[in-house]
Amino acid sequence: MVDSSEGWAAGAGGRFFHYSSGTWSEYRIFEDGVHIYGLDMVGADDGWACGYRGKIYRYTGTAWFEFADFGPQKSITSIDMISATEGWAGGGDGTFYHFVDGRWVDVGSPGGDTIRDIDMVSSTEGWAVGDSGKFYYYDGANWSESADLGDDYIEAIDMIDASEGWAAGRSSRFYHYENGEWSQHGDIGSYAIFCLDMLDSSRGWAAGVSPSGGIFMEFKDGTWSEYAIVDATSIQDMDILGANAGWAVGGSNEFFRLIQDSD
């Protein structure tokens, strides 16, 4: 979401959706049908998306268009912009891509596992997660493997600040970063988590899939707990706008809105 009145989503088949004037509508479908895996808006007139077959797309206020193509053998699964002039993306084979000086550059891979999500704390510090329980850290110069927490596909990471963050994946586990290290924080049962958005150190949201449908989970009072099961194959992404408001998108292009009474 750009703000509470405007936002973008994208997904399977190269479809982009636009939220404006209180309504979600399909904006365009790219003819090549490339699945979109990641999207990040810098502002109302500046956004980026990435996807299958090495594609990176840009929005400049009037239209989405293909900006870079790293080849059909590549899959770019996550993107996080630090500013309008710098950002990072990651994908298959653990490859990272850096946007600087107006272009995207393949900077190689510190390992062979797919990068599932990236969260940059600043231009000199960031984290990424991926398959095989891998955590990667960017120190301002290079990406390197920082932790290996075993056989898990870690799908989501959200850093609250440089000293604390959360991650989660398909194996019903949450991971917490504090005191300079990542550790497992409980097991939530038969759920897979695909997205995560922390408001602060005491409140946050996660979503994914349960045996009964799409699931939302809430972090409150130091504990992750089930908040709602919804009629969706899964929840693929979310953007929380404040303590009691946010949007999420399901695996079959369903849109869900969080409206909570104030605590």
N, C-alpha and C positions, 0 to 999 in steps of 0.2 A: 504494500500500500504506500502511495505517496503521502496521503493523509487520510482523515476520516471520510473525505468526500470523493477521493479518486484513487484508483489502484489498477494494477495489472496482474494477470495470471496467465500461465501458458502450460502446455502439456503435450499429450499424445497427438500424433498426426500433424505437428507443427501449428497447432491452434493457439492463438492469443485471444484473451478476453479482457475487456476494459470495463472498469466500474466508474460510472459517472451519472450524476443526476439521480442517484439512488437505485441504479439498475446495472446488473452485469449483462453484457452483450458480447457476442463473438465479433472480434475485430478483423481478423484475417486468418487465412490458412496458407502457409507456404506450400508451393506446388510440389516440392520434393518430399513433403510429409515427414520431415525430420522431427523426432520426438524432442521436446524441450525439457531439460532436466533442471536448469537453474535460471533464476531471474533476480536481478537486483536493480532497483530504481535509485538513481542518485538524486533526482528531482523530477518535477512534473514534465520537464522537457529533455530528460537525459536518463536513459536506461540501457541495461545490457541483459542478454540472455544467452544461454549456451545449450548444446545438445548433442545428439547422436551424429555420427559421421564428421566429427571435428568442426562443427559449425559454431560460430559466435555471431550474434545478432546485436544490432544497436537501434535505439529509438532516440530521435532528436527533436521530438515535439510534433512531428507531422506523420511519421510512418516508421514501422519496423523494417529493417533491411539487413541483408547479410553483410557482415563487416569483415570476417576472417574465416578462412577454411583451412584446417590443418590436415585434411585428407580423410577419406572414407574409413580408414582403419582406426581412426581415433574416436573416442567418445568423451566429451567434456561434460562432467556431471555436476559441477558446482561452480559458483562465481560469487565473489564478494568485492565490491568496490570500496576503496578507502576514501576516494574523492573523485571528482570529475576527471582527474588526470592520472590516477593510478588505481590499479586493482589487481586481483589475483583470481585464477580459475584453476581447477584440477580435474583429473579424469582417469580414464583407463590406463593401466600399467603404471599408476602412480605419478603420471606426468603433471607438472605444474606449468602454468602459463602466466606471464607477467605483462600487464598493460602499463606502459611507460613511454613517454615521448611520442604519444599518439598512435602506437601500434602494439599488438599482442605478439609476444615472443615465447616460444617453447624453451623453457629453462631446464628441461630434463627431469629425471626422476631419482629420488633417494631410495626407492624400493619398487617392487613390482606389483603392489596391491592397489586396486582402484581407490581413488580418492572420492569419498561420498559427500563431504561437506567441508567448508572453509569458513573460519571466522577470524578476521583481522582485528586485532586490538588497536593497532596503529600502523604507520608505514614501516616501522622497524620491529614489529612483533605480531605474530599470528599463529593460529593453530589450524590443523586439518585432521580429519579422521577418515578411516576407510576400512577395507576388508581385513580379515585376519587380526582384528583387535588392535590395529595400528594407530598411533597418534604421532603426528608430525608437528615440528615446531620451527617457526621462522624467526631467526635472530637478527634480522636486518640485512643479512648478507646471503644466507643459505637456508634451505629447508633440510631438516634431518629427522630421522626417527627418534622420538623422545620416549615412547612407551609402547609395550606390546602386552596387551591384557588378554591374550588368548583368542580362542576361536569364536569370534563374533563379527558380524557385519555392522559396524558402527555407522549409522546413517546420519546423525545430527550432532552438532556441537554449537553451543552458545556461551561465549565468555561474558561474564558480568563486568569484569575488568581484568587487568593483568594478573591479579592474584587469585581469582576465583572463576570457575566455569563449570558447565555441565555438558555431558554427552550421553547418548543412548543409541540403541540399535535393535537388531532383530531378535536378540536372545533374551528378552525380558529383563535386561539389566540397565541400570543407570550408572554413570560414572561421574565422580566429583573431583574437581581439581582445587586443591588448597594446600598450603604449606609446601608449595613447589612440586607436588606430585599428583598423579592421577590414581584413583582407587575405586573399586566397585562399591556402589552404594545400594545394596539390597537387590532383591529379585522380585519383580512385580507379577510373576505368573505367566500365563500363555499369551503374551502380547508382543507385538513388534512395533517399535517406535520409529517413525520416519521423519518427524520434525519436532523442534524444540525452540521455545522462545521464553527467555527469562526476563522478568521485569526488574528484579533486583535480587539480592542474596536471600530474601525471605519469600519470594513469590514468583511462580513461573508456570508455564503450560507445556505439555507435550501431547502428541497425537500420533495415531498409527492405526493398527488393526488388531482386533481381538477375535476369538472364535465366533462372536455374535455380531460382528460388524465393525464399522469404524469406531475408534475410541478416543476420547479426550481425557487427559490426566492433569491434575492440578498439584503444584507443589506449594504447600502452606504449612506453617508451624513445623518445619523441618522434615516433612514427610510427603512422599508422592502417593496420591490416591486416585482411584477412578472417579471421574467427574460425570461422564455421560457416554452412553453407547448410542450411536446414530445409525440410520439406515444408509450405509455406504459401504462399498467394497473395502475402502481404506481411507484414511486422511493422509494426504501426501505432503501438504505444506500449510503453514499458518503464519500470520503476522498479527501480533498482539499490539494494539494501539495504546493501551493503558490498562489500569488495574481491572477494569470491568468491560472492556470492549475489544473486539478483534474479529478477524476473518480467517476462514480455513477453506481449503479446496479438497474435494474427494477424488478418488481414483477414476470416477466416471464423470468428471466435470460437474460434480455437485458443489454448491457453495453453502457454507455454514457461517452464521454470524453469532458471535458471543455478545450477549447483552446481559449484564449482571447488575443486580442492585448493589449499591455501595455498601461496604461492610460497616 
